Amino acid sequence: MTDRAETPEKENLLLVPAWPVGKVLTTTSPMYRFLPFAAFLCLAGTLFSASEKPNILLIVADDLGYGDLSVQGSKEIPTPNIDTLAKNGVRCTSGYVSSCMCSPSRAGLMTGRSQSRFGHEINWEGNGPSEEKGLPVTEKTFPQLIKPGGYHTGIIGKWHLGNMERFHPLARGFDEFFGFLGGSHDYLADWRPDNLLQRNRTPVGATGKERDESRYLTTVLGHEAATFIHRHKERPWFLYLAFNAPHIPQQATAKLLARFAHIPDPMRRTYAAMVSGLDDAVGEVLDQLRRDGLENNTLIVFLSDNGGPLERNGSLNTPLSGEKGTMFEGGIRVPFLVQWKAKLPAGKIYDRAVSSLDLLPTALAISGTPAPRDVAFDGVNLIPYLTGERRDDPHETLFWRMKPRRIWAVRAGDDKLIMQDKGKPPHPTSKTPRLVNLGTDLKELTDLTATQPGRARELRARYDAWNATLPEPLWQPERGDR
């Protein structure tokens, strides 16, 4: 992407046109690396011309609370730019991610497959370049699968799917990368030379711990995304815009904080400022789409990677209960907005259960890019459901598992069977699964197992059958979560 000396770099923040030659395949590598997809590319070209193919913009927030957008009911945090995606598209009120934690959720998103199918079930602490954990290279990724359709691919922001070269975004199908590899990152210029990966560049703030609020990372990521869109406006593109806001550390500029001076709690005030900064950055991206005449034929999806962690960043998952790291709705149900002006209705609310696992199959379907026969997706093409062409449920059953924490869940219709053995008020600790009905009990307070034992056994049998197909997790939890 743009190669400017004033762009901030810290820790594992990267701005590179290609990974070093001789180590892994680069963006200038010979075309032979695309030969396995050549047949797909030719076929896709006969189905859609380049001008007809929709652009695909996937915007992911990090640790955003379910109730912390104004379109989601927040009275404290105005988010006018993000809200337009619901006004001009579809708001999925039962939108789920595949995990209640950052890295496994992103592994599911990038593959269209439950991360439990390949053992990527939990975060990890390591951030060093020798860290062995990451998205298995046997899994095909979103950019690898969409590129045969003629798409230029980019990632801006947080990766969190591995630090070694074989896991690097540029080795996993992305043509461009601007961002950082680990699970968290500072937002303000607080640079330490020992954390710079590209020492030949001058970071914002230069040396020491100078803070430069003009280069707030959320703003920078939004600007880089707008630049990417403008540069590639003549060709179809896929952009994964993975903000780290409002994930900790809690940092906001004085200008953003001033908007929420009336909020007495400092954690909530800073969190609100970070979400507002996120909304500003999304606004710049949407403005660029309009200026370049691309908004009408761009599929835009906005969601969070998991629910808000509440006490850790001041988020709210209202009206849900539970939080990040749990299988309650507050851990896995997220804001989920879909806009595609050329095809989808405006202002529609869709309440059937949908999943982040649906986004890759949807992208392949609308781009006319054939899916490889050797990839078994866990998602579906959402477009016929969101337009109303199909009236049935997109998913008969949804499953979640995090075996290292001994928690899991299964949803069918409005019924959900959940195993969450460490409860916080208002949920009691339970060593056995609890059956709840989300249609009447969104906070999951009433255990129906005793009154509906047959339904509980049915959902348990579905989960057990699915669980029996899964491998063991590739690694176990370490000190904590990111």
N, C-alpha and C positions, 0 to 999 in steps of 0.2 A: 504494500500500500504506500502511501506517501512516505517519503524518506526525508524527514526534516530533523535537523539537529536539536530543535527545541522540544521535540516530543519526549515525554517522560519515560525513563527506563529505570527500573529498580528491581532488585531481586531477580525474578525470572520473567520480567517484562521484556518482550521481544518485539522488534520491528525488523523483519527480514523478508526480502523478496524470494528467497529460496534457502533451504537447508544446505550446509556446506557440501560442495561437490566431492564425491568420493566416499561419502559416509552413507547417505541414503538417497533415494531418487529425488530430484529437484524439479522445479517448474520448467527448467530448460532441458530436462532429460529427453533423449530421443523418443520418438513416438512409439517405439516398441513396447514401452510400458503400458500403452493403452490397447495393445492388440487383443487381449482377452475380451475387450468390450467393443471391438470394431463392428462386429455384426449387429450388436444392439444399437450402436450409433447410426448405422445405415438404415435400419428399420425405423428408428425413431424419426429420422429425417423425412421418411416418406409419410409419416402420420401428421406431423406438425411442422410448419415452416418456422424459422427462427423468430419471425415477427409475431407469430401467434402464440408461442410458448410463454406462459406466465413466468414472471420473476417470482422467486420464493424468498421471503424475508422472515426469518425465525428469530424473534426477540425473546430472550429469557432473562427474567430478573432472578435475583439470588436471595433466598430467605424472605421473600415478600409475604406479608400476612394476607390471608384470604379477604379480610375486610378492610384493607388499607388503600383501596382506590375509591375515588368518589363514586364511580359507576358500580362499585361493589357495596356501597352503602356508607362509606366513610364520611363523617361530617367534619373531620379535623384536617384531612389532607386533600386539597383539590388536585385532581390529575386530569386537566382538560384535554391534554393531547392524547394520552392513553385512552381516555373515555371515547374519543372519536372512533376508535376501532370498533367499539360496541355500537355506537350510533350508526355507523356506516356498514356494519356487518352483524355477526352473530356472537352473542355472549352465551357461552356454555356454562351453565351454573353447576353442572356435575362433571367438571373437567378434572381429570386425575393425572398424576405422574406415576411412574412405575416404582418409585421408591420415596421414602421419607427422608433421604439424605442426598447431599449434593452429587457426589461422584457416581454412585450407582444410578441415580436418576438420569444423569447425563449419558451414561452408558446405554440405557434403554432408549433415550431420545435419539442418539446417534446411530442406532442399529435397527430400530423398529421392532426390537425383540426384548422380552423381559431379560434384564441383566442376570437374573437367577439362572437362566439357561446356559450361561457361560461363566458363572461363578463370581461375577463382579458385584458382590452384594453389600459391601460396606466401604466407608471412607478409609483413608490411611493417613498417617502423620507425616511420612517422609516427604521432603521437598527437594532433596538433593538430586543432582543429575544421575547418580548411580541407583536411584530408587527403582526397584525391579517391578513394582506393581503398576498396572495400567490396563486399559482396554485390550483384551487379547487380540493379537494381530490376525487371528483366524476369523475374526468378525469383520464383515464388510460394513463400511460406514456410509452415512448419508451422502457426503460428497463423492465417495467412490461410486455409489450407485446412481447418482443423478448426473454425473459428468458425461456418460455415454449419450445422454440426451442433448448434448451441445452446451451444457452449462459451465460458466466460469464460477469457481467456488471460492468463498472467503470466510474466514472466521475472525471476529474482532472480540477481544475480551478474554474471559476465563475458559480454560481448557479443562483441567482437573481430571484428565484421563490418562495420565502417565507422563513422566519426565524424561525418560531415556529416548534416544534417537528413534528407535523403532516405533515408539508411541506418539511421536511428535505430529502435530496437525499436518505438517507438510509431507509426512510419510503416510498419512491416512486419507489422502484424497483432496486436501485443500490446496488451492493454487496460491493463496495469500494468507498471511497470518500477521495480525497485530494484536498483541495481548500478553498474557502470562500463563504459565503452565500449572501453577499450584492452585490451592483451594481458596486462598485469600490474598489480598493485596492492599497496600496503603492507597489512599485516595489523593492525599496532598503530597507535595514535594518534601519528602523526609528521607533523603537519599543517603546511602552509605556505600562508598566505593566498593567494598568487599561483596556487595550484593549485585553489582552490575555484571551481566553476562557479556555485554558488548562494550568493552572498556574504551573502544576507539570512538565512542560517541559521547556527546556532552549532554547529560541529563538536565532537565529543568531543575533549578535550584543549585546546580553545579556541585557544591561540596557541603559537608557538614549536615546540619539538620534544618536548613533554610526552608521555609514554607512558602510556596508560590501558589496562591489561590487561583490565579488565572489559568492554571493548568490542572484543574480538578479532574481526576481520572474519569469520572462518569461523563463529564463534558467532552473530554478528549475522545472517548470511545464513540460517543454520538457523532462527533465531527468526522472521525475516521470512517464511520459507516456512511455518512452523507457523501464523503469523498469517493468511497468505493462505488456507490450507486451512480454518481455522476460520470466517473471514468468508464463505466461499463454499460452505459445507457443504450448502446447500440446492439447489445447482444443479451441473450438470456443469462441470468445469474442466480446463484443461490448464496445467500448471506446468512451466516449464523452469528447473530449479534448477542453475545453472552455477557451482559453486564454483571459486575460483582455487587452492585448496589441492590438492596441495602444490607448486605452481609457485613459483619464486623470486619475490621475495626470501625467504630463509630466516628466518622469524620465528615464534616460538612463545612462549606465556606461561610464566612460571616454574612454574605448576602443571602444565602439560603436559610441560615439560622434566623435571620431577621424576620423572615416570613412567618415564623412560628414562635415569636417571642412571648405570645400569650399562653403557650403550653408550659405549665409549671414544672413538670417532671423533665429533668435534663436528658434522660435517655430517650424518652418519647419525643422530645423536641428535636433532638439530633436525628432520630430515625425519620421523623416527618420531613425534615430538611433533605435527607438523603433520597427519600422517595420523590420529593418535589424536584430535586436535581435530575433524577431518573426520568421524570416526566418531561422536563425541559429537553433532555437529550433525545428522547423519542420524538418530541416535537420537531427538532432539527431534521431528523431522518425523514419524517413524514413530509415536511416542507420540501425537502430535496426531491422526493418522489413526485410531488405535484409540479415542481418547477421543470422537471425533466419529462413530464407527461407520462409517467410510468405508474401512477397510483391505480388507475383503472384495471390494469392487467398485472397486478402484483398480489399474490397471496401473502397476506401478512398474518402471522400468528404471534400473539403475546401470551406468555404464561410465566409462572415461577417454577423453579426447579424442585421446590418442596414447600411445605407450609412454613409460617413464621416460627422462630424459636422463642418467642414471647419474652421471657425474662432476660434473654441474652442480648436482644437488640431493641426491645420496646415495641415489637409488632403486635398486631391483634388479628386473630383468626375468626372474629365474629362473623356469623352466628354459630360457627363450629366450635367444638371443644377439642382439646389435644393440640399438639404442636410438632414441629420438626423432630424427627427421631422416634415418632410413635406411629402406630397404624390407625389411630383415630383419624377422623376426617380432617382435623386441623393439621395433620402431618402429610397427607397425600392428596387432598382436594385443593386446587389452586385456582386463582383467576385464569380464565382461558377464553381469550377473545380471538375471533377469526374474521378477517375482512378480505374480500375479493370482490371488488365492486362490479367486475364484469360478469360474475356468476351468482354471487350470494345475495340474499335479501338484506335490507338494511334494518337495523333496530330489532332484530329477532332475538328472542330468548329461547334457548334449547336446553332442556333439562334432562335428556337421556344421558346415561354415563358414556363419556368419551375419554380418550387416553392420549397422552403424549406419544404412545407407541403407534398411534394412528397417523402421525404427521409424515413419516417417511413413505408409507404406502400411498398416502394422499398425494404427496409430491410426485411420485413416480406416475401415478394414474393421470394427473392433470397435465403432466408434461409429455405424455406419450412415450415415456421411457420404460421399456420392458423390464420387469423384475427378474433377476436371475432365478432359474428354476431350483437352484440348490439352497436358496434362502427361504426359511419358513418364518414369515412375519407373525407377530402377535397383534398387529393392528389392522385396520381396514381403511379404505378410502372414505373419508368423512363427507365429501361433497354431496352425494345423493341424499344423505341424511339431513344435512344442514339446509338444503334447498327444499326438502319436503318430498322429493321424488320417492324416497323410501320411508315407510312409516314404522318399520320394526326397530327393535333396539340394535344399535351398532354392535353390542357385545352381549352375548347370553350370560357370560361370566367374566369377571375380572379377578386377577389373583395378585397377591403381593407376598413376598417372603424375604425376611432378613434373618437367616438362620444363625449367624453369629450372635444375634441378640435374642434369639428364640421368640421372635414375634412374626406374625403373619396375619393375613386377612383374605377374605373372599367375598365378593359382592355379586348377587344375582337379582335382577330387578331392584326392588327397594330393600331387600334383605341383605344383611351383612353379618358374617361370622368373623369375629376378631379375637385373636390371641395376643394380648398385651399384658404380660404378667407383672409389670411394674406400673401401678396406677398412681395418678395424682388426683386430688380432689378436682371435680366431683366424681371421678371414676375410682372405684375400689380396686385394690390389688386382687388379681384373680389368677389362679393357677390352671384354670380351664377356660376354653373358648366361651365367648358370650355372643348370643344372637340378638341383634337389634334391627329395627325397621327404620330406615332413614326417611321414609315418607312421613312418619308421625313422630319421630324421635331423632332429630338431626344431631342433638348433642350426645346421643348414644348412652343414655342414662339407664334405660330399662332393659334388663336382661330377659329375653323371651324364651330362653332355653327350656325352662320348666313347663311353660304353657304351649310351646310349639316344638316338642322334641323331635318330631318327624322332620321338620324343616331344618333344624339344627343338624341332624344326622345327614340329611341330603347334602347340605353345603359342606359338611366335613368330608363326606365321601368325594365330592368334587375336588376339594383341596388336596386330599390325600392322593388321588389319582394324578393330579398335576405335579405334586411334590415328588412323587415316585419317579418322574421323568428327569429330575434335575440333578446336576452334579453337586459335589461338595463345594462350598465357597473356596475361592483361591487363596484367601488370606483371612486372618482374624483381626478383630479390632485392636487398636493400640491404645494410646493414652486418652484419646478423646475424639471429638468430631470437629470437622471444619465446616 
